[in-house]
Amino acid sequence: MLDAVVVGAGPNGLTAAVELARRGFSVALFEARDTVGGGCRTEELTLPGFRHDPCAAAHPLGINSPAFRALPLKRYGLEWLHAELPMAHPFPDGTAAVLSRSVAETAASFGPRDAGTYRRLVEPFLPHWDTLVRDFMSLPLTALPRDPVTLARFGLAGLPPSTLLMRRFRDEPARTLFAGLVAHVMAPLGGLATGAVGLVFALAAHARGWPLARGGSQAISDALAAYLKDLGGSVHTDYEVKRLDDLPPARAYVFDTTPTALARIAGFGSHYARYRYGAAAFKVDYALDGPVPWTAPEARVAGTVQIAADSTEIRTALRAASQEGRAPERPFLITVQPTVVDPTRAPAGKQVFWAYGHVPNGWTGDLTDAVERQLERFAPGFRDRVLARAIAGPAELAARNANYVGGDIAAGAATGLQLLLRPKLSLRPYATPHPAVFLCSSSTPPGPGVHGMSGHNAAKAVWRRLRAQS
């Protein structure tokens, strides 16, 4: 009998398997697709030689993850690459606000009226970042806070809606860039703890940047899988699990799936029936014959580029997708340009480019024209650079990754209490109705992103149970 079986080889399933194997437990990992990675893969989606990331591309949470930083992933081929700027937010007039590794450079891009406000907002947390991010990403109650005072101060700033925090800024560049940071979780700006979302992304950039993985996001998954195998764990791909009986006998089962999928597989009935899924992504991957022709020079050297004219446009786009059930006319876009730092991702002189906007869950329309009209506002002539495009609406995203129900790449609505307490209100979020079955996906704290911390936290709960049985 195995000590643990893990189902799903996304970053959280891989991390959970590694953490258990590191502690001497026998582990087998089962993945329905033909390769590991989940939302952290790299494929030729458009033309030969153009290597795209079907989902996650830039990794501010990955390089800052306490789980990943504790593992020897560099030994297994993971190399972080940093663009000159982690992120830029251009405006229609050719100017831009930037998120730089430097707090001073970032603050200066907001203008004199908001520079001091921004420094006062982020600088108190930076000296305590490593402890803060561990405490923040280990909640709830998987570990006692190491710095409860700083965590409490962070909570006072971040738990209110981001709309309140943004009132500290007087001018639009700071408001717009911060609103865009919050919008990475695909939720309305006025929700509980959305201020914390924006702060985490900003602090992550100042601490270690928003890097990409050399060769593509698959490198993260491959490094975790290779380390797992060296630890004695086994990896089985092309193995779809429909019932618990499909798996070998084990003392514990750990699922990197959505709660509703786990309920179906394990026979939990309506236990997770109230779990909600949120707005979907509509994603386009481009093969380009040259760099994106951004008007703002800062955008040409940034790994990630946010696209919206102002914070009102972001708020309107999010409200349309998540509350009004319609696609926005001017979608807020998150874009990544990997070949700015990694020319191996495309043939010589060519580029890969990644962009997505928000649409209602399960939406069946085509947002491509709206995406490209938005890009043309900030990069005139963009369409002339397009060699090929791969379009993935909600249905295609869900087909690629079963955790993206209705195209929700956050694996569950990041709104209300569900942003912090998922999959349901519980002090034991990784436990399930069966004492030997655990959940470790992005549907558990700390939520979406490539960081492995949901898997790390769930593995703690598993090894405590296994040791108690010894």
Disulfide bonds with the S-S distance in Angstrom:
none
